[in-house]
Amino acid sequence: MKTRWWVSAGVTVLLALACCAAVAQNGQNRGNDQNRGQNKKTYRQFNDKQRQYAHTYYNQNRNQEVFRQDNRWNNDYENRLQPGYVLDDDMRRMSRPAPYEMTRGFGPAPRGYRYIVIGGHVVLIDNGYRVHDTIHFELNLGH
């Protein structure tokens, strides 16, 4: 009788430990899944052909008013043009729709997205003004 009791007690303890370990492991995995989900944020990007077309267009049309850099543009604004950044009100006021002749070479923007020019950059943004990708031009301020 005592042996049966010890076996039952031992099995109960082992089951309790196994359950605790499984719950702890599951909690760790869930945390990792949440972190992975945050890092999986994907942004639409310009492809190489679009980048090349934009640079060619810019080199041929750099004197267009849309490419003139606003006097308020500074390094702080420059550093914000990263995927995921939502344009603030000042940046929204400085932005202009990208020239049709340029965007025609890109193909239509995906549904819910548009191309803008700001601070001498072509930027792909979504309807929430979130930056997805940027094409930087080397601005020649002496011209």
C-alpha positions, 0 to 999 in steps of 0.5 A: 500500500505504501509503495502504491502511495509513493508511486502515485505521489511521484507521478503527481510531482512529475506531472506537475513539473512537466506542466509548469515547464510546458507553460513556461516554455509556451510563454517564452515562445509567445514572447518570441512570436510577438517580437518576431511579428514586430520585426516582420513589418514589411514595407513596399519598395521601389525596384531597381528599374524604378530607381534608375528611371527616377535618377534619369528623369531627375538628371534631365529635369532637375530644374523643375520647381517640384525638385527645388528644396524648401528652405526649411529642409534640414538634416532632421527632416532628412533623417526621418525619411525612413520606412515606417516614419509617418510624415508630420504636418510640416513635412506634409506641407513641404511635399508635392505630388511627384510629376506625372511624367516621372511616375508614368515610368514607375507604373501605377502606385499600388492601391492605397499608395502614392508618390510624392517629392519632398526635400529632393526625394521621391517617396512612396507613402501610403494613405496614412502618410507612412513612408515605405521607401525613398529615392534620394537624389544628389542635390547640386545646390550650386545650380 
